[in-house]
Amino acid sequence: MAIDQFNRDAQKAKVVRTTTRNTNQIIDDASATLQYVGESESIGDATSASKWAIKKVETVGNITTTTYANGEPFDVYNKIWDNRAGYSYS
């Protein structure tokens, strides 16, 4: 994925990217072994809007597992980024 803009928001422990597909991507390093990745429907979407696709990436030892919010594909933009920890992942 090509990146046009890259910023690290240290206060919120997240990386914000603007992609060439005109979407925002946020990476939240929740812990040393847990990361949430969100992609918005379009640039400028609020993190409180239901316009995000979210996946969870967990690493235990040498095994990395990727699961998706509510089990939906990563191209379904109907989640709220601010609620990422509260979704069920599969």
C-alpha positions in Angstrom: 0.0 0.0 0.0 1.5 3.3 -1.0 1.5 6.0 1.7 1.0 9.7 1.0 1.2 10.9 4.6 2.5 9.3 7.8 2.1 10.7 11.3 2.6 9.3 14.8 0.3 10.6 17.5 2.3 9.7 20.6 -0.4 10.8 23.0 -2.8 8.3 21.6 -0.2 5.6 20.7 -1.4 5.4 17.1 0.0 5.8 13.7 -2.2 7.7 11.2 -1.7 7.2 7.5 -3.4 8.7 4.5 -3.4 6.2 1.6 -3.4 6.7 -2.1 -6.9 5.2 -2.1 -8.2 8.3 -0.3 -8.8 6.5 3.0 -7.3 7.0 6.5 -5.6 4.2 8.3 -5.0 4.1 12.0 -2.7 1.6 13.8 -3.1 1.4 17.5 -0.3 -0.4 19.3 -2.5 -1.4 22.3 0.3 -3.5 23.8 3.5 -5.3 22.9 1.4 -8.2 21.5 -1.8 -6.5 20.4 -2.5 -4.1 17.6 -5.7 -2.7 16.2 -5.8 -1.5 12.5 -8.6 0.6 11.2 -9.3 2.0 7.8 -11.9 4.7 7.2 -14.3 4.9 4.3 -12.7 8.3 3.2 -10.2 10.9 4.4 -11.5 13.0 7.3 -14.0 10.5 8.7 -14.3 11.0 12.5 -13.2 8.1 14.7 -16.6 8.3 16.3 -18.4 7.7 12.9 -19.6 4.3 11.7 -17.3 4.4 8.8 -14.4 2.2 9.7 -13.2 -1.4 9.0 -11.2 -2.8 11.9 -9.0 -5.8 12.4 -7.0 -7.0 15.4 -3.5 -8.4 15.1 -2.2 -10.5 18.0 1.2 -12.0 18.3 2.0 -14.8 20.7 5.5 -16.1 20.4 6.1 -16.7 16.7 2.4 -16.9 15.8 0.5 -13.8 14.5 -3.3 -14.0 14.3 -5.5 -11.5 12.4 -9.2 -11.3 13.2 -11.9 -8.9 12.1 -14.4 -6.9 14.1 -17.7 -8.8 14.2 -16.2 -11.3 11.9 -16.8 -9.0 8.9 -14.3 -8.5 6.0 -11.9 -5.6 6.2 -13.6 -3.8 3.4 -16.9 -3.4 5.3 -16.9 0.2 6.7 -19.5 0.2 9.4 -17.6 0.2 12.7 -16.7 3.0 15.1 -12.9 3.2 15.6 -13.4 4.6 19.1 -15.2 1.3 20.1 -12.5 -1.0 18.6 -11.8 -2.8 21.9 -15.5 -3.6 22.5 -16.1 -5.6 19.3 -16.0 -9.3 19.1 -13.3 -10.6 16.7 -13.2 -13.7 14.6 
